[in-house]
Amino acid sequence: FMYTISQKKGWGSTKQIEDLHKRGELGPKEEGGSASDYGVIADATHIEFSDCSMLTPTWIGRASGNCGKRSPHDTAQEIASRTILFLENVKEVQGKRKQE
């Protein structure tokens, strides 16, 4: 699960997912490990998970609340990097399961 800081409060709150992650109960528990993860993208808005905020001039995005304090391009890079790390972890966990 990947959230933005704006999702940590109110509707769509991350509290339940965060609690499960802290207790080690997020996703399946197997000997090969779990690829499940939880993270928050700081200073970003939910709409930045789409490329819309990169196509909109930053001043319009900020005025309309469609982008956070960071550059939308930096936010997109962090989302992409964290997604790649997650997928690599999934591949590693699946490899361990196949070896068993």
HELIX and SHEET records of a PDB file:
HELIX    1   1 ILE A    5  LYS A    8  5                                   4    
HELIX    2   2 LYS A   15  LYS A   22  1                                   8    
HELIX    3   3 HIS A   46  PHE A   49  5                                   4    
HELIX    4   4 CYS A   52  LEU A   55  1                                   4    
HELIX    5   5 THR A   58  ALA A   63  1                                   6    
HELIX    6   6 PRO A   72  GLN A   99  1                                  28    
SHEET    1   A 2 MET A   2  THR A   4  0                                        
SHEET    2   A 2 GLY A  39  ILE A  41  1                                        
END                                                                             
